[in-house]
């Protein structure tokens, strides 16, 4: 990481992914990302009811090209 992330510039979901990618998550959120990664489509749908921002951001991270680099730029991590 070249800079400290500007978390104020990020959505809840984007902050969750940045913290995950830079090993900044704590106990519960570490377990949450592990469950999100392992969930099938049906369970992911259920998880999204309780954690909509986190699940949506993870899906963007996985499925949308250039989403992650854009979040890094938005957070001021990379230029």
Helices and strands as residue ranges (DSSP letters): G 7-9, H 12-21, H 27-38, H 41-50, H 52-63, H 67-74
